[in-house]
Amino acid sequence: MPPSGAFKLNLALVKSAQHGDHTLRFYPTLGHSLGRTPSLFADDFQPIDQQPLNDLVCWLSEHLRQK
């Protein structure tokens, strides 16, 4: 999905009362598998970069404390 599609999906989720609790993040230097890649066309599914994993852990930790 191109970034424009992600923005549209984000807007739809924000407007929905059932799906308002989410976060949209872009990692411009990461490919579809969230691994480092020199370009979108050279994405060869590298291992997941540490930053998205850190962001996921923070998001989950924050949301688990709220319950």
Helices and strands as residue ranges (DSSP letters): H 3-15, G 40-42, H 50-65
